[in-house]
Every structure is written in structure tokens, then in C-alpha cells.
Amino acid sequence: MTKEKKTTIIFLKKLNHKYIYDFKSYLANYWLKDDPRGISQNTIMKHIKRLSKIVTLAYHME
């Protein structure tokens, strides 16, 4: 994602459905060096849920 977006910082105003979809696709296509199976769907959804919690918290703090 850093290579595509060319940054490590994403502002709340820039988050949209496409970013979430791209993040999910990135996780689905990510392969660990020692594990040829990749990341499971449950793990992807855990990361999406965590991202959602962080974004919600940041939104309420803003």
C-alpha cells in the first residue's frame, strides 16, 4: 500500500470505500515468507474490524 499511495500517513478525509477495498485486496494478496497459504479470510476481517475501530475513535477525537 505504501508503494501505491507513496505515503505512510492517510488522513481521515482521504478514507473512503475504495481505500478500504484496496486495503482488503492488499491483505488478501499478501504472502508471508514461511507460509505458502497466505492470510485467511478471518484474519483479513479482523484487520478490517481493527481499522474500523481506529477510524471511529479518531473521528470522535477530531
Secondary structure, DSSP 8 states (H G I E B T S, - for coil): -HHHHS-S---GGG--HHHHHHHHHHHHH---SS-TT---HHHHHHHHHHHHHHHHHHHHH-
